Amino acid sequence: MKTTGQFINDTLQHSFLILWKEDKKKWEVGCALLKINLQADTYAEAIQSLAKAILDYKLSHEFSEVIENDKEDYLKSSK
């Protein structure tokens, strides 16, 4: 059984986060699974850079395997 911390890490790795960093006065854009880590001056730029990064990302076999394994784990745990 996964701990709460492991569950949060697993969930966040599939998330796209757009956070305002007050100290840098920038928007930070990230996705752990796709290894996206960007900065933008405006929220619109953050969304645009995220969309471009997703479209430019070359999906590898390992990426697909991670998604399929997580799907199987999710289906098993929800029964």
mmJSON file of the N, C-alpha and C atoms, coordinates in Angstrom:
{"data_MODEL":{"atom_site":{
"group_PDB":["ATOM","ATOM","ATOM","ATOM","ATOM","ATOM","ATOM","ATOM","ATOM","ATOM","ATOM","ATOM","ATOM","ATOM","ATOM","ATOM","ATOM","ATOM","ATOM","ATOM","ATOM","ATOM","ATOM","ATOM","ATOM","ATOM","ATOM","ATOM","ATOM","ATOM","ATOM","ATOM","ATOM","ATOM","ATOM","ATOM","ATOM","ATOM","ATOM","ATOM","ATOM","ATOM","ATOM","ATOM","ATOM","ATOM","ATOM","ATOM","ATOM","ATOM","ATOM","ATOM","ATOM","ATOM","ATOM","ATOM","ATOM","ATOM","ATOM","ATOM","ATOM","ATOM","ATOM","ATOM","ATOM","ATOM","ATOM","ATOM","ATOM","ATOM","ATOM","ATOM","ATOM","ATOM","ATOM","ATOM","ATOM","ATOM","ATOM","ATOM","ATOM","ATOM","ATOM","ATOM","ATOM","ATOM","ATOM","ATOM","ATOM","ATOM","ATOM","ATOM","ATOM","ATOM","ATOM","ATOM","ATOM","ATOM","ATOM","ATOM","ATOM","ATOM","ATOM","ATOM","ATOM","ATOM","ATOM","ATOM","ATOM","ATOM","ATOM","ATOM","ATOM","ATOM","ATOM","ATOM","ATOM","ATOM","ATOM","ATOM","ATOM","ATOM","ATOM","ATOM","ATOM","ATOM","ATOM","ATOM","ATOM","ATOM","ATOM","ATOM","ATOM","ATOM","ATOM","ATOM","ATOM","ATOM","ATOM","ATOM","ATOM","ATOM","ATOM","ATOM","ATOM","ATOM","ATOM","ATOM","ATOM","ATOM","ATOM","ATOM","ATOM","ATOM","ATOM","ATOM","ATOM","ATOM","ATOM","ATOM","ATOM","ATOM","ATOM","ATOM","ATOM","ATOM","ATOM","ATOM","ATOM","ATOM","ATOM","ATOM","ATOM","ATOM","ATOM","ATOM","ATOM","ATOM","ATOM","ATOM","ATOM","ATOM","ATOM","ATOM","ATOM","ATOM","ATOM","ATOM","ATOM","ATOM","ATOM","ATOM","ATOM","ATOM","ATOM","ATOM","ATOM","ATOM","ATOM","ATOM","ATOM","ATOM","ATOM","ATOM","ATOM","ATOM","ATOM","ATOM","ATOM","ATOM","ATOM","ATOM","ATOM","ATOM","ATOM","ATOM","ATOM","ATOM","ATOM","ATOM","ATOM","ATOM","ATOM","ATOM","ATOM","ATOM","ATOM","ATOM","ATOM","ATOM","ATOM","ATOM","ATOM","ATOM","ATOM","ATOM","ATOM"],
"id":[1,2,3,4,5,6,7,8,9,10,11,12,13,14,15,16,17,18,19,20,21,22,23,24,25,26,27,28,29,30,31,32,33,34,35,36,37,38,39,40,41,42,43,44,45,46,47,48,49,50,51,52,53,54,55,56,57,58,59,60,61,62,63,64,65,66,67,68,69,70,71,72,73,74,75,76,77,78,79,80,81,82,83,84,85,86,87,88,89,90,91,92,93,94,95,96,97,98,99,100,101,102,103,104,105,106,107,108,109,110,111,112,113,114,115,116,117,118,119,120,121,122,123,124,125,126,127,128,129,130,131,132,133,134,135,136,137,138,139,140,141,142,143,144,145,146,147,148,149,150,151,152,153,154,155,156,157,158,159,160,161,162,163,164,165,166,167,168,169,170,171,172,173,174,175,176,177,178,179,180,181,182,183,184,185,186,187,188,189,190,191,192,193,194,195,196,197,198,199,200,201,202,203,204,205,206,207,208,209,210,211,212,213,214,215,216,217,218,219,220,221,222,223,224,225,226,227,228,229,230,231,232,233,234,235,236,237],
"type_symbol":["N","C","C","N","C","C","N","C","C","N","C","C","N","C","C","N","C","C","N","C","C","N","C","C","N","C","C","N","C","C","N","C","C","N","C","C","N","C","C","N","C","C","N","C","C","N","C","C","N","C","C","N","C","C","N","C","C","N","C","C","N","C","C","N","C","C","N","C","C","N","C","C","N","C","C","N","C","C","N","C","C","N","C","C","N","C","C","N","C","C","N","C","C","N","C","C","N","C","C","N","C","C","N","C","C","N","C","C","N","C","C","N","C","C","N","C","C","N","C","C","N","C","C","N","C","C","N","C","C","N","C","C","N","C","C","N","C","C","N","C","C","N","C","C","N","C","C","N","C","C","N","C","C","N","C","C","N","C","C","N","C","C","N","C","C","N","C","C","N","C","C","N","C","C","N","C","C","N","C","C","N","C","C","N","C","C","N","C","C","N","C","C","N","C","C","N","C","C","N","C","C","N","C","C","N","C","C","N","C","C","N","C","C","N","C","C","N","C","C","N","C","C","N","C","C","N","C","C","N","C","C","N","C","C","N","C","C"],
"label_atom_id":["N","CA","C","N","CA","C","N","CA","C","N","CA","C","N","CA","C","N","CA","C","N","CA","C","N","CA","C","N","CA","C","N","CA","C","N","CA","C","N","CA","C","N","CA","C","N","CA","C","N","CA","C","N","CA","C","N","CA","C","N","CA","C","N","CA","C","N","CA","C","N","CA","C","N","CA","C","N","CA","C","N","CA","C","N","CA","C","N","CA","C","N","CA","C","N","CA","C","N","CA","C","N","CA","C","N","CA","C","N","CA","C","N","CA","C","N","CA","C","N","CA","C","N","CA","C","N","CA","C","N","CA","C","N","CA","C","N","CA","C","N","CA","C","N","CA","C","N","CA","C","N","CA","C","N","CA","C","N","CA","C","N","CA","C","N","CA","C","N","CA","C","N","CA","C","N","CA","C","N","CA","C","N","CA","C","N","CA","C","N","CA","C","N","CA","C","N","CA","C","N","CA","C","N","CA","C","N","CA","C","N","CA","C","N","CA","C","N","CA","C","N","CA","C","N","CA","C","N","CA","C","N","CA","C","N","CA","C","N","CA","C","N","CA","C","N","CA","C","N","CA","C","N","CA","C","N","CA","C","N","CA","C","N","CA","C","N","CA","C","N","CA","C","N","CA","C"],
"label_alt_id":[null,null,null,null,null,null,null,null,null,null,null,null,null,null,null,null,null,null,null,null,null,null,null,null,null,null,null,null,null,null,null,null,null,null,null,null,null,null,null,null,null,null,null,null,null,null,null,null,null,null,null,null,null,null,null,null,null,null,null,null,null,null,null,null,null,null,null,null,null,null,null,null,null,null,null,null,null,null,null,null,null,null,null,null,null,null,null,null,null,null,null,null,null,null,null,null,null,null,null,null,null,null,null,null,null,null,null,null,null,null,null,null,null,null,null,null,null,null,null,null,null,null,null,null,null,null,null,null,null,null,null,null,null,null,null,null,null,null,null,null,null,null,null,null,null,null,null,null,null,null,null,null,null,null,null,null,null,null,null,null,null,null,null,null,null,null,null,null,null,null,null,null,null,null,null,null,null,null,null,null,null,null,null,null,null,null,null,null,null,null,null,null,null,null,null,null,null,null,null,null,null,null,null,null,null,null,null,null,null,null,null,null,null,null,null,null,null,null,null,null,null,null,null,null,null,null,null,null,null,null,null,null,null,null,null,null,null],
"label_comp_id":["MET","MET","MET","LYS","LYS","LYS","THR","THR","THR","THR","THR","THR","GLY","GLY","GLY","GLN","GLN","GLN","PHE","PHE","PHE","ILE","ILE","ILE","ASN","ASN","ASN","ASP","ASP","ASP","THR","THR","THR","LEU","LEU","LEU","GLN","GLN","GLN","HIS","HIS","HIS","SER","SER","SER","PHE","PHE","PHE","LEU","LEU","LEU","ILE","ILE","ILE","LEU","LEU","LEU","TRP","TRP","TRP","LYS","LYS","LYS","GLU","GLU","GLU","ASP","ASP","ASP","LYS","LYS","LYS","LYS","LYS","LYS","LYS","LYS","LYS","TRP","TRP","TRP","GLU","GLU","GLU","VAL","VAL","VAL","GLY","GLY","GLY","CYS","CYS","CYS","ALA","ALA","ALA","LEU","LEU","LEU","LEU","LEU","LEU","LYS","LYS","LYS","ILE","ILE","ILE","ASN","ASN","ASN","LEU","LEU","LEU","GLN","GLN","GLN","ALA","ALA","ALA","ASP","ASP","ASP","THR","THR","THR","TYR","TYR","TYR","ALA","ALA","ALA","GLU","GLU","GLU","ALA","ALA","ALA","ILE","ILE","ILE","GLN","GLN","GLN","SER","SER","SER","LEU","LEU","LEU","ALA","ALA","ALA","LYS","LYS","LYS","ALA","ALA","ALA","ILE","ILE","ILE","LEU","LEU","LEU","ASP","ASP","ASP","TYR","TYR","TYR","LYS","LYS","LYS","LEU","LEU","LEU","SER","SER","SER","HIS","HIS","HIS","GLU","GLU","GLU","PHE","PHE","PHE","SER","SER","SER","GLU","GLU","GLU","VAL","VAL","VAL","ILE","ILE","ILE","GLU","GLU","GLU","ASN","ASN","ASN","ASP","ASP","ASP","LYS","LYS","LYS","GLU","GLU","GLU","ASP","ASP","ASP","TYR","TYR","TYR","LEU","LEU","LEU","LYS","LYS","LYS","SER","SER","SER","SER","SER","SER","LYS","LYS","LYS"],
"label_asym_id":["A","A","A","A","A","A","A","A","A","A","A","A","A","A","A","A","A","A","A","A","A","A","A","A","A","A","A","A","A","A","A","A","A","A","A","A","A","A","A","A","A","A","A","A","A","A","A","A","A","A","A","A","A","A","A","A","A","A","A","A","A","A","A","A","A","A","A","A","A","A","A","A","A","A","A","A","A","A","A","A","A","A","A","A","A","A","A","A","A","A","A","A","A","A","A","A","A","A","A","A","A","A","A","A","A","A","A","A","A","A","A","A","A","A","A","A","A","A","A","A","A","A","A","A","A","A","A","A","A","A","A","A","A","A","A","A","A","A","A","A","A","A","A","A","A","A","A","A","A","A","A","A","A","A","A","A","A","A","A","A","A","A","A","A","A","A","A","A","A","A","A","A","A","A","A","A","A","A","A","A","A","A","A","A","A","A","A","A","A","A","A","A","A","A","A","A","A","A","A","A","A","A","A","A","A","A","A","A","A","A","A","A","A","A","A","A","A","A","A","A","A","A","A","A","A","A","A","A","A","A","A","A","A","A","A","A","A"],
"label_entity_id":["1","1","1","1","1","1","1","1","1","1","1","1","1","1","1","1","1","1","1","1","1","1","1","1","1","1","1","1","1","1","1","1","1","1","1","1","1","1","1","1","1","1","1","1","1","1","1","1","1","1","1","1","1","1","1","1","1","1","1","1","1","1","1","1","1","1","1","1","1","1","1","1","1","1","1","1","1","1","1","1","1","1","1","1","1","1","1","1","1","1","1","1","1","1","1","1","1","1","1","1","1","1","1","1","1","1","1","1","1","1","1","1","1","1","1","1","1","1","1","1","1","1","1","1","1","1","1","1","1","1","1","1","1","1","1","1","1","1","1","1","1","1","1","1","1","1","1","1","1","1","1","1","1","1","1","1","1","1","1","1","1","1","1","1","1","1","1","1","1","1","1","1","1","1","1","1","1","1","1","1","1","1","1","1","1","1","1","1","1","1","1","1","1","1","1","1","1","1","1","1","1","1","1","1","1","1","1","1","1","1","1","1","1","1","1","1","1","1","1","1","1","1","1","1","1","1","1","1","1","1","1","1","1","1","1","1","1"],
"label_seq_id":[1,1,1,2,2,2,3,3,3,4,4,4,5,5,5,6,6,6,7,7,7,8,8,8,9,9,9,10,10,10,11,11,11,12,12,12,13,13,13,14,14,14,15,15,15,16,16,16,17,17,17,18,18,18,19,19,19,20,20,20,21,21,21,22,22,22,23,23,23,24,24,24,25,25,25,26,26,26,27,27,27,28,28,28,29,29,29,30,30,30,31,31,31,32,32,32,33,33,33,34,34,34,35,35,35,36,36,36,37,37,37,38,38,38,39,39,39,40,40,40,41,41,41,42,42,42,43,43,43,44,44,44,45,45,45,46,46,46,47,47,47,48,48,48,49,49,49,50,50,50,51,51,51,52,52,52,53,53,53,54,54,54,55,55,55,56,56,56,57,57,57,58,58,58,59,59,59,60,60,60,61,61,61,62,62,62,63,63,63,64,64,64,65,65,65,66,66,66,67,67,67,68,68,68,69,69,69,70,70,70,71,71,71,72,72,72,73,73,73,74,74,74,75,75,75,76,76,76,77,77,77,78,78,78,79,79,79],
"pdbx_PDB_ins_code":[null,null,null,null,null,null,null,null,null,null,null,null,null,null,null,null,null,null,null,null,null,null,null,null,null,null,null,null,null,null,null,null,null,null,null,null,null,null,null,null,null,null,null,null,null,null,null,null,null,null,null,null,null,null,null,null,null,null,null,null,null,null,null,null,null,null,null,null,null,null,null,null,null,null,null,null,null,null,null,null,null,null,null,null,null,null,null,null,null,null,null,null,null,null,null,null,null,null,null,null,null,null,null,null,null,null,null,null,null,null,null,null,null,null,null,null,null,null,null,null,null,null,null,null,null,null,null,null,null,null,null,null,null,null,null,null,null,null,null,null,null,null,null,null,null,null,null,null,null,null,null,null,null,null,null,null,null,null,null,null,null,null,null,null,null,null,null,null,null,null,null,null,null,null,null,null,null,null,null,null,null,null,null,null,null,null,null,null,null,null,null,null,null,null,null,null,null,null,null,null,null,null,null,null,null,null,null,null,null,null,null,null,null,null,null,null,null,null,null,null,null,null,null,null,null,null,null,null,null,null,null,null,null,null,null,null,null],
"Cartn_x":[0.841,0.0,0.887,0.508,1.283,1.006,2.053,1.871,1.23,0.765,0.165,1.177,2.414,3.461,3.717,3.749,3.95,2.775,1.565,0.378,0.404,0.777,0.858,1.92,3.098,4.154,3.701,3.051,2.557,1.523,0.648,-0.393,0.213,1.119,1.709,2.597,3.184,4.037,3.222,1.916,1.041,0.361,0.689,0.026,0.867,0.182,0.826,0.616,1.705,1.612,2.047,1.257,1.617,1.515,2.67,2.739,3.384,2.862,3.467,4.568,5.771,6.899,7.145,6.724,6.806,8.249,9.169,10.564,11.197,10.759,11.294,10.411,9.186,8.194,7.972,7.861,7.68,6.685,6.066,5.261,6.19,6.087,6.857,5.905,6.304,5.492,6.251,5.568,6.273,5.402,6.043,5.443,6.588,6.591,7.689,7.802,6.681,6.702,7.267,6.92,7.409,8.699,9.199,10.424,10.325,9.192,8.97,9.245,10.094,10.397,10.693,9.699,9.796,9.428,9.809,9.408,8.8,7.848,7.188,6.861,6.78,6.46,4.964,4.145,2.691,2.049,0.819,0.099,-0.166,-0.487,-0.728,0.524,1.683,2.937,3.181,2.801,2.968,2.134,0.878,0.0,0.539,0.955,1.478,2.751,3.639,4.887,4.624,3.654,3.286,2.703,1.789,1.181,2.241,3.158,4.224,5.117,5.469,6.321,5.641,4.332,3.597,3.592,3.313,3.268,4.638,5.699,7.052,7.622,7.005,7.539,7.434,8.519,8.527,8.242,7.077,6.691,7.558,8.209,9.074,8.316,8.919,8.337,8.243,9.278,9.268,8.111,7.84,6.733,5.421,5.2,3.971,3.868,4.993,4.992,4.613,5.144,4.826,3.328,2.742,1.307,0.503,0.852,0.12,0.248,1.441,1.628,0.818,0.815,0.034,-1.458,-1.9,-3.309,-3.663,-2.793,-3.039,-3.089,-2.147,-2.143,-3.425,-3.861,-5.079,-6.288,-6.378,-7.524,-7.555,-6.393,-6.328,-6.73,-6.296,-6.558,-7.992,-8.683,-10.046,-11.105,-10.669,-11.64,-12.028],
"Cartn_y":[-1.18,0.0,1.244,2.217,3.449,4.378,5.105,6.121,7.348,8.247,9.483,10.258,10.331,11.035,10.429,9.089,8.416,8.68,8.655,8.911,10.331,11.297,12.689,12.828,12.224,12.288,11.665,10.508,9.842,10.701,11.326,12.17,13.41,14.063,15.297,15.059,13.874,13.623,13.633,13.397,13.425,14.78,15.722,17.025,18.067,19.06,20.243,21.348,21.866,22.899,24.237,25.262,26.63,27.438,27.826,28.489,29.86,30.837,32.168,32.161,32.584,32.683,34.157,34.587,36.0,36.492,35.659,36.092,36.333,35.592,35.753,36.629,36.884,37.636,36.964,35.641,34.837,33.719,33.249,32.043,30.865,29.82,28.606,27.522,26.865,25.832,24.524,23.473,22.213,20.989,19.926,18.593,17.604,16.898,15.985,14.865,14.303,13.159,13.525,14.702,15.134,15.948,16.104,16.871,18.289,18.921,20.305,21.197,22.19,23.158,24.484,25.372,26.626,27.804,28.99,30.22,31.162,31.975,32.934,34.201,35.309,36.596,36.773,36.222,36.358,34.979,34.931,33.66,33.152,34.068,33.669,33.028,33.607,33.024,31.654,31.507,30.224,29.144,29.461,28.504,28.181,29.208,28.995,28.153,28.43,27.663,26.217,26.007,24.645,23.892,24.528,23.881,23.542,24.458,24.209,23.06,23.035,21.966,20.609,20.554,19.293,18.858,19.794,19.455,19.056,19.65,19.34,18.074,17.593,16.451,15.187,14.456,13.191,12.078,11.48,10.429,9.197,8.771,7.603,6.358,5.228,3.953,3.909,4.432,4.425,5.25,6.392,7.24,6.466,5.795,5.02,3.902,3.256,2.178,2.701,3.855,4.445,4.7,5.281,5.568,4.277,3.265,1.997,1.319,1.342,0.739,1.471,2.792,3.568,3.301,3.123,2.815,1.469,0.481,-0.838,-0.755,-0.026,0.142,0.818,1.837,2.555,1.63,0.863,-0.036,-1.098,-1.604,-2.61,-2.014,-0.779,-0.166,0.329,0.539,1.072,-0.019,-1.271,-2.379,-2.611],
"Cartn_z":[0.0,0.0,0.0,-0.792,-0.912,0.265,0.661,1.692,1.047,1.873,1.359,0.526,0.99,0.251,-1.114,-1.18,-2.467,-3.399,-2.854,-3.669,-4.232,-3.393,-3.852,-4.934,-4.718,-5.734,-7.045,-6.968,-8.177,-8.89,-8.12,-8.708,-9.348,-8.642,-9.162,-10.37,-10.487,-11.647,-12.928,-12.837,-14.007,-14.18,-13.32,-13.343,-14.06,-14.576,-15.124,-14.099,-13.575,-12.552,-13.125,-12.858,-13.215,-11.929,-11.409,-10.113,-10.245,-9.495,-9.456,-8.407,-8.797,-7.874,-7.588,-6.42,-6.044,-6.02,-5.517,-5.422,-6.793,-7.802,-9.158,-10.037,-9.553,-10.345,-11.702,-11.662,-12.875,-12.59,-13.655,-13.599,-13.866,-13.057,-13.288,-13.761,-14.822,-15.458,-15.341,-14.902,-14.762,-14.907,-15.34,-15.369,-15.186,-14.076,-13.769,-14.795,-15.193,-16.1,-17.466,-17.969,-19.282,-19.187,-17.957,-17.711,-18.279,-18.025,-18.437,-17.235,-17.424,-16.376,-17.062,-17.098,-17.837,-16.947,-17.387,-16.712,-17.735,-17.286,-18.172,-17.392,-18.124,-17.498,-17.267,-18.152,-18.021,-17.995,-17.485,-17.441,-18.856,-19.766,-21.159,-21.757,-21.483,-21.967,-21.332,-20.066,-19.383,-20.063,-20.366,-21.044,-22.437,-23.166,-24.518,-24.502,-23.569,-23.512,-23.099,-22.206,-21.822,-23.013,-23.732,-24.9,-25.943,-26.18,-27.158,-26.7,-25.413,-24.887,-25.03,-24.79,-24.939,-26.399,-27.301,-28.726,-29.269,-28.736,-29.198,-28.569,-27.488,-26.753,-27.594,-27.667,-28.398,-27.395,-27.513,-26.581,-26.801,-25.763,-25.85,-25.412,-25.657,-25.235,-23.704,-23.017,-21.546,-20.999,-21.626,-21.196,-21.28,-22.401,-22.583,-21.559,-21.257,-20.263,-18.885,-18.505,-17.197,-17.092,-18.131,-18.127,-18.019,-18.802,-18.766,-17.403,-16.803,-15.48,-14.422,-14.485,-13.528,-13.702,-14.938,-15.194,-14.561,-14.74,-14.157,-12.632,-12.023,-10.564,-10.093,-10.826,-10.465,-10.542,-11.617,-11.777,-10.683,-10.29,-9.228,-7.879,-7.616,-6.311,-6.164,-7.272,-7.18,-7.065,-7.036,-6.92,-5.493],
"occupancy":[1.0,1.0,1.0,1.0,1.0,1.0,1.0,1.0,1.0,1.0,1.0,1.0,1.0,1.0,1.0,1.0,1.0,1.0,1.0,1.0,1.0,1.0,1.0,1.0,1.0,1.0,1.0,1.0,1.0,1.0,1.0,1.0,1.0,1.0,1.0,1.0,1.0,1.0,1.0,1.0,1.0,1.0,1.0,1.0,1.0,1.0,1.0,1.0,1.0,1.0,1.0,1.0,1.0,1.0,1.0,1.0,1.0,1.0,1.0,1.0,1.0,1.0,1.0,1.0,1.0,1.0,1.0,1.0,1.0,1.0,1.0,1.0,1.0,1.0,1.0,1.0,1.0,1.0,1.0,1.0,1.0,1.0,1.0,1.0,1.0,1.0,1.0,1.0,1.0,1.0,1.0,1.0,1.0,1.0,1.0,1.0,1.0,1.0,1.0,1.0,1.0,1.0,1.0,1.0,1.0,1.0,1.0,1.0,1.0,1.0,1.0,1.0,1.0,1.0,1.0,1.0,1.0,1.0,1.0,1.0,1.0,1.0,1.0,1.0,1.0,1.0,1.0,1.0,1.0,1.0,1.0,1.0,1.0,1.0,1.0,1.0,1.0,1.0,1.0,1.0,1.0,1.0,1.0,1.0,1.0,1.0,1.0,1.0,1.0,1.0,1.0,1.0,1.0,1.0,1.0,1.0,1.0,1.0,1.0,1.0,1.0,1.0,1.0,1.0,1.0,1.0,1.0,1.0,1.0,1.0,1.0,1.0,1.0,1.0,1.0,1.0,1.0,1.0,1.0,1.0,1.0,1.0,1.0,1.0,1.0,1.0,1.0,1.0,1.0,1.0,1.0,1.0,1.0,1.0,1.0,1.0,1.0,1.0,1.0,1.0,1.0,1.0,1.0,1.0,1.0,1.0,1.0,1.0,1.0,1.0,1.0,1.0,1.0,1.0,1.0,1.0,1.0,1.0,1.0,1.0,1.0,1.0,1.0,1.0,1.0,1.0,1.0,1.0,1.0,1.0,1.0,1.0,1.0,1.0,1.0,1.0,1.0],
"B_iso_or_equiv":[0.0,0.0,0.0,0.0,0.0,0.0,0.0,0.0,0.0,0.0,0.0,0.0,0.0,0.0,0.0,0.0,0.0,0.0,0.0,0.0,0.0,0.0,0.0,0.0,0.0,0.0,0.0,0.0,0.0,0.0,0.0,0.0,0.0,0.0,0.0,0.0,0.0,0.0,0.0,0.0,0.0,0.0,0.0,0.0,0.0,0.0,0.0,0.0,0.0,0.0,0.0,0.0,0.0,0.0,0.0,0.0,0.0,0.0,0.0,0.0,0.0,0.0,0.0,0.0,0.0,0.0,0.0,0.0,0.0,0.0,0.0,0.0,0.0,0.0,0.0,0.0,0.0,0.0,0.0,0.0,0.0,0.0,0.0,0.0,0.0,0.0,0.0,0.0,0.0,0.0,0.0,0.0,0.0,0.0,0.0,0.0,0.0,0.0,0.0,0.0,0.0,0.0,0.0,0.0,0.0,0.0,0.0,0.0,0.0,0.0,0.0,0.0,0.0,0.0,0.0,0.0,0.0,0.0,0.0,0.0,0.0,0.0,0.0,0.0,0.0,0.0,0.0,0.0,0.0,0.0,0.0,0.0,0.0,0.0,0.0,0.0,0.0,0.0,0.0,0.0,0.0,0.0,0.0,0.0,0.0,0.0,0.0,0.0,0.0,0.0,0.0,0.0,0.0,0.0,0.0,0.0,0.0,0.0,0.0,0.0,0.0,0.0,0.0,0.0,0.0,0.0,0.0,0.0,0.0,0.0,0.0,0.0,0.0,0.0,0.0,0.0,0.0,0.0,0.0,0.0,0.0,0.0,0.0,0.0,0.0,0.0,0.0,0.0,0.0,0.0,0.0,0.0,0.0,0.0,0.0,0.0,0.0,0.0,0.0,0.0,0.0,0.0,0.0,0.0,0.0,0.0,0.0,0.0,0.0,0.0,0.0,0.0,0.0,0.0,0.0,0.0,0.0,0.0,0.0,0.0,0.0,0.0,0.0,0.0,0.0,0.0,0.0,0.0,0.0,0.0,0.0,0.0,0.0,0.0,0.0,0.0,0.0],
"pdbx_formal_charge":[null,null,null,null,null,null,null,null,null,null,null,null,null,null,null,null,null,null,null,null,null,null,null,null,null,null,null,null,null,null,null,null,null,null,null,null,null,null,null,null,null,null,null,null,null,null,null,null,null,null,null,null,null,null,null,null,null,null,null,null,null,null,null,null,null,null,null,null,null,null,null,null,null,null,null,null,null,null,null,null,null,null,null,null,null,null,null,null,null,null,null,null,null,null,null,null,null,null,null,null,null,null,null,null,null,null,null,null,null,null,null,null,null,null,null,null,null,null,null,null,null,null,null,null,null,null,null,null,null,null,null,null,null,null,null,null,null,null,null,null,null,null,null,null,null,null,null,null,null,null,null,null,null,null,null,null,null,null,null,null,null,null,null,null,null,null,null,null,null,null,null,null,null,null,null,null,null,null,null,null,null,null,null,null,null,null,null,null,null,null,null,null,null,null,null,null,null,null,null,null,null,null,null,null,null,null,null,null,null,null,null,null,null,null,null,null,null,null,null,null,null,null,null,null,null,null,null,null,null,null,null,null,null,null,null,null,null],
"auth_seq_id":[1,1,1,2,2,2,3,3,3,4,4,4,5,5,5,6,6,6,7,7,7,8,8,8,9,9,9,10,10,10,11,11,11,12,12,12,13,13,13,14,14,14,15,15,15,16,16,16,17,17,17,18,18,18,19,19,19,20,20,20,21,21,21,22,22,22,23,23,23,24,24,24,25,25,25,26,26,26,27,27,27,28,28,28,29,29,29,30,30,30,31,31,31,32,32,32,33,33,33,34,34,34,35,35,35,36,36,36,37,37,37,38,38,38,39,39,39,40,40,40,41,41,41,42,42,42,43,43,43,44,44,44,45,45,45,46,46,46,47,47,47,48,48,48,49,49,49,50,50,50,51,51,51,52,52,52,53,53,53,54,54,54,55,55,55,56,56,56,57,57,57,58,58,58,59,59,59,60,60,60,61,61,61,62,62,62,63,63,63,64,64,64,65,65,65,66,66,66,67,67,67,68,68,68,69,69,69,70,70,70,71,71,71,72,72,72,73,73,73,74,74,74,75,75,75,76,76,76,77,77,77,78,78,78,79,79,79],
"auth_comp_id":["MET","MET","MET","LYS","LYS","LYS","THR","THR","THR","THR","THR","THR","GLY","GLY","GLY","GLN","GLN","GLN","PHE","PHE","PHE","ILE","ILE","ILE","ASN","ASN","ASN","ASP","ASP","ASP","THR","THR","THR","LEU","LEU","LEU","GLN","GLN","GLN","HIS","HIS","HIS","SER","SER","SER","PHE","PHE","PHE","LEU","LEU","LEU","ILE","ILE","ILE","LEU","LEU","LEU","TRP","TRP","TRP","LYS","LYS","LYS","GLU","GLU","GLU","ASP","ASP","ASP","LYS","LYS","LYS","LYS","LYS","LYS","LYS","LYS","LYS","TRP","TRP","TRP","GLU","GLU","GLU","VAL","VAL","VAL","GLY","GLY","GLY","CYS","CYS","CYS","ALA","ALA","ALA","LEU","LEU","LEU","LEU","LEU","LEU","LYS","LYS","LYS","ILE","ILE","ILE","ASN","ASN","ASN","LEU","LEU","LEU","GLN","GLN","GLN","ALA","ALA","ALA","ASP","ASP","ASP","THR","THR","THR","TYR","TYR","TYR","ALA","ALA","ALA","GLU","GLU","GLU","ALA","ALA","ALA","ILE","ILE","ILE","GLN","GLN","GLN","SER","SER","SER","LEU","LEU","LEU","ALA","ALA","ALA","LYS","LYS","LYS","ALA","ALA","ALA","ILE","ILE","ILE","LEU","LEU","LEU","ASP","ASP","ASP","TYR","TYR","TYR","LYS","LYS","LYS","LEU","LEU","LEU","SER","SER","SER","HIS","HIS","HIS","GLU","GLU","GLU","PHE","PHE","PHE","SER","SER","SER","GLU","GLU","GLU","VAL","VAL","VAL","ILE","ILE","ILE","GLU","GLU","GLU","ASN","ASN","ASN","ASP","ASP","ASP","LYS","LYS","LYS","GLU","GLU","GLU","ASP","ASP","ASP","TYR","TYR","TYR","LEU","LEU","LEU","LYS","LYS","LYS","SER","SER","SER","SER","SER","SER","LYS","LYS","LYS"],
"auth_asym_id":["A","A","A","A","A","A","A","A","A","A","A","A","A","A","A","A","A","A","A","A","A","A","A","A","A","A","A","A","A","A","A","A","A","A","A","A","A","A","A","A","A","A","A","A","A","A","A","A","A","A","A","A","A","A","A","A","A","A","A","A","A","A","A","A","A","A","A","A","A","A","A","A","A","A","A","A","A","A","A","A","A","A","A","A","A","A","A","A","A","A","A","A","A","A","A","A","A","A","A","A","A","A","A","A","A","A","A","A","A","A","A","A","A","A","A","A","A","A","A","A","A","A","A","A","A","A","A","A","A","A","A","A","A","A","A","A","A","A","A","A","A","A","A","A","A","A","A","A","A","A","A","A","A","A","A","A","A","A","A","A","A","A","A","A","A","A","A","A","A","A","A","A","A","A","A","A","A","A","A","A","A","A","A","A","A","A","A","A","A","A","A","A","A","A","A","A","A","A","A","A","A","A","A","A","A","A","A","A","A","A","A","A","A","A","A","A","A","A","A","A","A","A","A","A","A","A","A","A","A","A","A","A","A","A","A","A","A"],
"auth_atom_id":["N","CA","C","N","CA","C","N","CA","C","N","CA","C","N","CA","C","N","CA","C","N","CA","C","N","CA","C","N","CA","C","N","CA","C","N","CA","C","N","CA","C","N","CA","C","N","CA","C","N","CA","C","N","CA","C","N","CA","C","N","CA","C","N","CA","C","N","CA","C","N","CA","C","N","CA","C","N","CA","C","N","CA","C","N","CA","C","N","CA","C","N","CA","C","N","CA","C","N","CA","C","N","CA","C","N","CA","C","N","CA","C","N","CA","C","N","CA","C","N","CA","C","N","CA","C","N","CA","C","N","CA","C","N","CA","C","N","CA","C","N","CA","C","N","CA","C","N","CA","C","N","CA","C","N","CA","C","N","CA","C","N","CA","C","N","CA","C","N","CA","C","N","CA","C","N","CA","C","N","CA","C","N","CA","C","N","CA","C","N","CA","C","N","CA","C","N","CA","C","N","CA","C","N","CA","C","N","CA","C","N","CA","C","N","CA","C","N","CA","C","N","CA","C","N","CA","C","N","CA","C","N","CA","C","N","CA","C","N","CA","C","N","CA","C","N","CA","C","N","CA","C","N","CA","C","N","CA","C","N","CA","C","N","CA","C","N","CA","C","N","CA","C","N","CA","C"],
"pdbx_PDB_model_num":[1,1,1,1,1,1,1,1,1,1,1,1,1,1,1,1,1,1,1,1,1,1,1,1,1,1,1,1,1,1,1,1,1,1,1,1,1,1,1,1,1,1,1,1,1,1,1,1,1,1,1,1,1,1,1,1,1,1,1,1,1,1,1,1,1,1,1,1,1,1,1,1,1,1,1,1,1,1,1,1,1,1,1,1,1,1,1,1,1,1,1,1,1,1,1,1,1,1,1,1,1,1,1,1,1,1,1,1,1,1,1,1,1,1,1,1,1,1,1,1,1,1,1,1,1,1,1,1,1,1,1,1,1,1,1,1,1,1,1,1,1,1,1,1,1,1,1,1,1,1,1,1,1,1,1,1,1,1,1,1,1,1,1,1,1,1,1,1,1,1,1,1,1,1,1,1,1,1,1,1,1,1,1,1,1,1,1,1,1,1,1,1,1,1,1,1,1,1,1,1,1,1,1,1,1,1,1,1,1,1,1,1,1,1,1,1,1,1,1,1,1,1,1,1,1,1,1,1,1,1,1,1,1,1,1,1,1]
}}}
